[in-house]
């Protein structure tokens, strides 16, 4: 059996100095299927602790947790006590333990802005559950603003997706998408909402497909994937202009292999680099046999930081707040083994985390 091309160092000391949020990982833990709650892992001590109060026995919803860049506050959704299917929208100050219930609703896609003063979410407002709206809520005053009403067409995509909502880092703008039916086609329309000017601006449209838009930390450019150009492109958020496709040299990396898939992982905090995952296979093989995690700059220059020559699945990948560490979940499909790891980008050293829970993410990202 082929072996990993990287050496996993079984050490519990990363040997680097970072801010506290760069050393803390949030994760979800399931208690016998009865409820799910949040825990956190301190990378300095490798000790885990309960993030929510011990008397909180709600079931936290998967992938409905948002952290803030400049604040110890997180937001999350949990199932309500009633049987109406509604959710409770909470914020928690991890530094003080203060837990605040802001709203009970049929909500999803929560997103905190950088200082946790505004919380955006998608809310379903009719009994058919087909016409959600985008709203923002002031976490201090409770003021709520409807950003986008569903109108005649549902925000949900015909293939089952929901609206994508995220704040541009360190900015007053919210990025979200809506779905518009035009004749027999469906368009994904990507927009921004400025909380200061209360204006909505259209950035891009995609016909009969989802086109993700992920802003860089500086709020000036964003990543997207254009299926018509069949490559990754960058959009200038100020001028709304599209940069030329990049990565032409990538196709020469593995001679004799075909590129089978690619995915955006995360922007580096410097806004000049970002991570991509790419899978390769021989022309006659169905499954990938090579997986790269590559650090690109905006000019297309590449540095492969992780390489596997076995069939693996890499998920839950995220850089910490200063870009020095990469968190990810490794599934070795040949050995049916799952491991959570942290990679030191500069040294290449990896640390196996002493947890096997799910949906890990950095505090402060």
C-alpha positions as CSV (number, residue, x, y, z in Angstrom):
1,X,0.0,0.0,0.0
2,X,1.3,3.4,-0.8
3,X,2.2,5.6,2.1
4,X,1.6,9.2,2.8
5,X,4.1,11.6,1.3
6,X,4.1,13.7,4.5
7,X,5.3,12.9,8.0
8,X,2.7,13.3,10.7
9,X,4.4,14.4,13.9
10,X,2.7,13.0,17.0
11,X,3.5,16.0,19.1
12,X,1.2,18.2,21.2
13,X,3.3,21.3,21.1
14,X,3.1,23.6,18.0
15,X,6.0,25.7,19.2
16,X,4.6,29.0,17.9
17,X,3.2,32.1,19.6
18,X,-0.2,33.2,18.5
19,X,-3.3,35.1,19.7
20,X,-5.6,33.0,21.9
21,X,-8.3,32.7,19.2
22,X,-5.6,31.1,16.9
23,X,-5.1,28.4,19.5
24,X,-8.7,27.5,20.1
25,X,-10.8,25.1,18.0
26,X,-14.6,24.8,18.4
27,X,-16.2,21.5,17.6
28,X,-19.5,19.7,18.0
29,X,-20.1,16.7,20.2
30,X,-23.2,14.4,20.0
31,X,-24.4,12.9,23.2
32,X,-26.1,9.5,22.3
33,X,-28.0,11.2,19.6
34,X,-30.1,13.1,22.2
35,X,-28.5,16.6,21.8
36,X,-25.5,18.2,20.3
37,X,-23.5,20.9,22.0
38,X,-20.3,22.9,21.5
39,X,-16.9,22.2,23.0
40,X,-13.5,23.8,22.5
41,X,-10.0,22.5,22.3
42,X,-7.0,24.4,23.6
43,X,-4.0,23.6,21.3
44,X,-1.5,24.6,24.0
45,X,-2.7,22.1,26.5
46,X,-4.7,19.8,24.3
47,X,-7.5,19.9,26.8
48,X,-11.2,20.1,25.9
49,X,-13.9,22.0,27.7
50,X,-17.6,22.7,27.3
51,X,-18.2,25.9,25.5
52,X,-21.9,26.3,26.4
53,X,-23.2,26.3,30.0
54,X,-23.7,22.9,31.5
55,X,-27.5,23.4,31.9
56,X,-27.8,24.2,28.1
57,X,-29.4,21.0,26.7
58,X,-30.6,22.2,23.3
59,X,-29.5,20.5,20.1
60,X,-27.1,22.8,18.3
61,X,-27.7,22.7,14.6
62,X,-24.9,21.5,12.4
63,X,-23.1,24.1,10.2
64,X,-25.2,26.9,11.8
65,X,-22.3,28.4,13.9
66,X,-20.6,31.7,13.1
67,X,-17.6,33.3,14.8
68,X,-16.5,36.9,14.6
69,X,-13.0,38.2,13.7
70,X,-12.6,40.9,16.4
71,X,-14.8,39.6,19.2
72,X,-15.0,36.5,21.4
73,X,-18.7,36.3,20.5
74,X,-20.1,33.4,18.5
75,X,-23.7,32.9,17.1
76,X,-25.5,29.7,16.6
77,X,-28.9,28.1,16.1
78,X,-30.4,25.4,18.3
79,X,-33.7,23.6,18.2
80,X,-36.5,25.3,20.2
81,X,-38.2,23.5,23.1
82,X,-41.5,23.5,21.3
83,X,-42.6,21.1,18.6
84,X,-43.2,23.8,15.9
85,X,-39.9,23.2,14.2
86,X,-38.6,26.7,15.0
87,X,-35.0,27.5,16.0
88,X,-33.6,29.6,18.7
89,X,-31.0,32.2,17.5
90,X,-28.3,32.7,20.2
91,X,-25.1,34.6,20.8
92,X,-22.5,33.5,23.3
93,X,-19.6,35.6,24.7
94,X,-16.9,32.9,25.2
95,X,-14.8,35.2,27.4
96,X,-17.7,35.9,29.9
97,X,-20.1,33.0,29.3
98,X,-22.9,35.4,28.7
99,X,-25.6,33.7,26.6
100,X,-28.3,35.7,24.8
101,X,-31.4,34.5,23.0
102,X,-32.2,37.0,20.2
103,X,-35.0,35.4,18.3
104,X,-37.1,32.2,17.8
105,X,-37.7,31.6,14.1
106,X,-37.3,29.1,11.3
107,X,-33.9,30.4,10.4
108,X,-30.6,29.3,9.0
109,X,-27.3,30.5,7.3
110,X,-26.3,32.7,10.3
111,X,-23.3,35.1,9.9
112,X,-21.8,37.5,12.4
113,X,-19.9,40.6,11.2
114,X,-16.4,41.2,12.4
115,X,-17.2,42.9,15.7
116,X,-20.4,40.9,16.4
117,X,-22.6,44.0,16.4
118,X,-24.7,42.7,13.5
119,X,-26.0,39.2,12.8
120,X,-27.4,38.2,9.4
121,X,-29.6,35.2,8.8
122,X,-32.2,33.7,6.4
123,X,-35.7,33.3,7.8
124,X,-38.6,31.4,6.3
125,X,-41.8,33.5,6.7
126,X,-44.6,31.4,5.1
127,X,-46.1,28.0,6.0
128,X,-45.0,26.4,2.7
129,X,-41.3,27.1,3.7
130,X,-40.5,28.2,0.2
131,X,-40.1,32.0,0.5
132,X,-37.4,32.9,3.0
133,X,-36.0,36.4,3.5
134,X,-32.6,37.8,4.4
135,X,-32.5,39.9,7.5
136,X,-29.9,41.5,9.8
137,X,-30.2,42.0,13.5
138,X,-28.4,44.4,15.8
139,X,-27.1,42.2,18.7
140,X,-27.1,45.1,21.2
141,X,-30.5,46.8,20.5
142,X,-32.5,44.0,18.8
143,X,-33.2,46.2,15.8
144,X,-34.0,44.1,12.8
145,X,-33.7,45.1,9.1
146,X,-35.2,43.1,6.2
147,X,-32.4,43.2,3.6
148,X,-34.2,41.2,0.8
149,X,-37.7,39.9,0.6
150,X,-38.3,36.8,-1.5
151,X,-40.8,38.5,-3.9
152,X,-42.3,36.2,-6.5
153,X,-39.4,33.7,-6.7
154,X,-38.1,31.7,-3.7
155,X,-34.5,32.3,-2.5
156,X,-34.0,28.6,-2.4
157,X,-32.5,27.0,-5.5
158,X,-34.4,24.4,-7.5
159,X,-31.7,21.9,-6.6
160,X,-32.2,22.2,-2.9
161,X,-29.7,24.8,-1.8
162,X,-30.3,27.8,0.4
163,X,-29.1,31.4,0.3
164,X,-25.5,32.0,1.0
165,X,-24.9,34.8,3.5
166,X,-21.6,36.2,4.7
167,X,-20.1,39.5,5.8
168,X,-17.2,41.0,4.0
169,X,-14.4,40.9,6.6
170,X,-13.9,44.2,8.4
171,X,-16.5,45.9,6.3
172,X,-20.1,47.1,6.6
173,X,-21.2,45.0,3.6
174,X,-23.0,41.7,3.6
175,X,-22.8,39.3,0.6
176,X,-25.8,37.1,-0.2
177,X,-27.4,35.4,-3.1
178,X,-31.0,35.1,-4.3
179,X,-32.7,33.0,-7.0
180,X,-34.7,34.6,-9.8
181,X,-36.9,32.6,-12.2
182,X,-36.8,34.1,-15.8
183,X,-38.8,32.2,-18.4
184,X,-37.6,28.6,-18.1
185,X,-34.2,29.5,-16.5
186,X,-33.1,30.2,-12.9
187,X,-30.5,32.8,-12.2
188,X,-28.3,33.0,-9.1
189,X,-27.9,36.7,-8.4
190,X,-25.1,37.7,-6.0
191,X,-25.6,41.0,-4.2
192,X,-24.2,43.1,-1.4
193,X,-26.0,45.1,1.3
194,X,-24.3,48.0,3.0
195,X,-25.5,48.4,6.6
196,X,-24.5,52.1,6.7
197,X,-26.1,53.2,3.4
198,X,-28.8,50.6,3.4
199,X,-28.2,50.0,-0.3
200,X,-28.3,46.7,-2.3
201,X,-25.8,46.3,-5.2
202,X,-25.8,43.4,-7.7
203,X,-22.3,42.0,-8.2
204,X,-22.8,39.0,-10.6
205,X,-25.4,36.6,-12.1
206,X,-25.1,32.9,-13.0
207,X,-27.6,31.1,-15.2
208,X,-28.9,27.7,-14.0
209,X,-26.0,27.1,-11.6
210,X,-24.6,28.2,-8.2
211,X,-21.6,30.5,-8.4
212,X,-20.0,30.9,-5.0
213,X,-18.5,34.3,-4.1
214,X,-16.0,34.3,-1.2
215,X,-14.5,37.7,-0.3
216,X,-10.9,38.2,0.7
217,X,-10.2,39.6,4.2
218,X,-9.4,43.0,2.8
219,X,-12.9,43.2,1.2
220,X,-11.4,44.3,-2.1
221,X,-11.5,41.1,-4.2
222,X,-13.5,37.8,-4.1
223,X,-13.0,34.3,-5.4
224,X,-15.6,32.7,-7.6
225,X,-15.8,29.7,-10.0
226,X,-17.1,30.5,-13.5
227,X,-18.3,27.3,-15.2
228,X,-18.3,29.1,-18.6
229,X,-14.6,29.9,-18.3
230,X,-14.0,26.5,-16.6
231,X,-11.6,28.0,-14.2
232,X,-11.2,30.0,-11.0
233,X,-11.6,33.8,-11.4
234,X,-11.3,36.8,-9.1
235,X,-13.7,39.7,-8.9
236,X,-12.8,43.2,-7.9
237,X,-15.6,44.1,-5.4
238,X,-15.1,47.9,-5.9
239,X,-15.3,48.0,-9.7
240,X,-17.1,44.7,-10.2
241,X,-14.6,43.6,-12.8
242,X,-13.6,40.0,-13.4
243,X,-9.9,39.1,-13.6
244,X,-8.5,36.7,-16.1
245,X,-8.4,33.0,-15.3
246,X,-5.3,31.8,-13.6
247,X,-3.5,28.5,-12.9
248,X,-2.4,27.5,-16.4
249,X,0.8,26.0,-15.1
250,X,-1.1,23.8,-12.7
251,X,-1.9,21.3,-15.5
252,X,1.8,20.5,-15.9
253,X,2.2,19.5,-12.2
254,X,1.4,15.7,-12.5
255,X,2.5,14.4,-15.8
256,X,0.1,11.7,-17.2
257,X,-2.7,12.6,-14.7
258,X,-5.9,14.4,-15.4
259,X,-7.3,17.1,-13.1
260,X,-10.6,15.6,-11.8
261,X,-11.7,18.2,-9.3
262,X,-10.8,21.4,-7.5
263,X,-12.3,23.4,-4.6
264,X,-11.6,26.6,-2.9
265,X,-10.6,26.2,0.8
266,X,-9.9,29.5,2.3
267,X,-8.3,33.0,1.8
268,X,-5.1,33.7,3.6
269,X,-5.5,36.7,6.0
270,X,-3.0,38.7,3.9
271,X,-5.6,38.7,1.0
272,X,-2.8,37.9,-1.4
273,X,-2.9,34.1,-1.2
274,X,-5.6,31.4,-1.0
275,X,-5.8,27.7,-0.6
276,X,-7.2,25.2,-3.2
277,X,-7.7,21.5,-3.1
278,X,-7.1,19.6,-6.3
279,X,-7.6,15.9,-7.1
280,X,-5.9,14.0,-10.0
281,X,-6.2,10.6,-11.5
282,X,-4.8,8.5,-14.3
283,X,-7.0,8.8,-17.5
284,X,-8.5,5.2,-17.1
285,X,-9.1,5.5,-13.3
286,X,-12.4,6.8,-11.8
287,X,-11.2,7.7,-8.3
288,X,-8.4,10.3,-7.7
289,X,-5.0,8.9,-6.8
290,X,-3.3,12.2,-6.0
291,X,-4.6,15.0,-3.8
292,X,-2.9,18.4,-3.5
293,X,-3.6,21.2,-1.2
294,X,-2.0,24.3,-2.9
295,X,-1.3,27.8,-1.7
296,X,-1.8,30.2,-4.6
297,X,-1.2,33.9,-4.9
298,X,-3.4,36.1,-6.9
299,X,-1.0,35.9,-9.9
300,X,-1.3,32.2,-10.1
301,X,2.0,31.2,-8.5
302,X,1.7,27.9,-6.6
303,X,3.2,26.2,-3.5
304,X,1.9,22.7,-2.8
305,X,1.8,22.3,1.0
306,X,0.1,18.9,1.3
307,X,0.3,16.0,-1.1
308,X,-1.2,12.5,-0.8
309,X,-0.6,9.7,-3.2
310,X,-3.5,7.6,-1.9
311,X,-7.2,8.0,-2.1
312,X,-8.2,10.4,0.7
313,X,-10.9,12.8,1.5
314,X,-9.9,16.2,3.0
315,X,-12.7,18.2,4.5
316,X,-13.4,20.9,7.2
317,X,-10.4,22.8,6.0
318,X,-9.7,26.3,7.5
319,X,-6.8,28.6,8.1
320,X,-6.5,30.2,11.5
321,X,-6.6,34.0,12.0
322,X,-3.0,34.7,11.1
323,X,-2.7,32.0,8.4
324,X,0.0,30.0,10.1
325,X,-2.0,26.9,10.8
326,X,-4.4,24.8,8.7
327,X,-7.1,22.7,10.4
328,X,-8.5,19.8,8.4
329,X,-10.2,16.4,8.6
330,X,-8.5,13.5,6.9
331,X,-10.3,10.3,5.8
332,X,-8.1,7.6,4.5
333,X,-10.5,5.6,2.3
334,X,-8.1,2.7,1.9
335,X,-8.0,2.1,5.7
336,X,-11.3,3.6,6.7
337,X,-9.6,5.9,9.1
338,X,-10.6,9.5,10.1
339,X,-8.2,11.9,11.8
340,X,-8.4,15.6,12.7
341,X,-5.1,17.4,12.2
342,X,-3.4,20.9,12.3
343,X,-0.7,21.7,9.8
344,X,2.0,24.3,10.5
345,X,2.2,26.0,7.1
346,X,5.8,27.3,7.5
347,X,7.4,24.1,8.9
348,X,5.2,21.5,7.4
349,X,4.8,19.8,10.8
350,X,1.4,18.3,11.5
351,X,-0.3,17.6,14.8
352,X,-2.9,14.9,15.3
353,X,-5.7,16.3,17.5
354,X,-7.0,14.2,20.4
355,X,-10.6,14.5,19.3
356,X,-12.7,12.5,16.9
357,X,-15.8,14.8,16.9
358,X,-17.1,16.7,13.9
359,X,-17.4,20.2,12.3
360,X,-14.3,21.7,13.9
361,X,-13.5,25.4,13.2
362,X,-11.2,28.0,14.5
363,X,-12.4,30.5,17.1
364,X,-12.0,34.0,15.5
365,X,-12.6,32.8,11.9
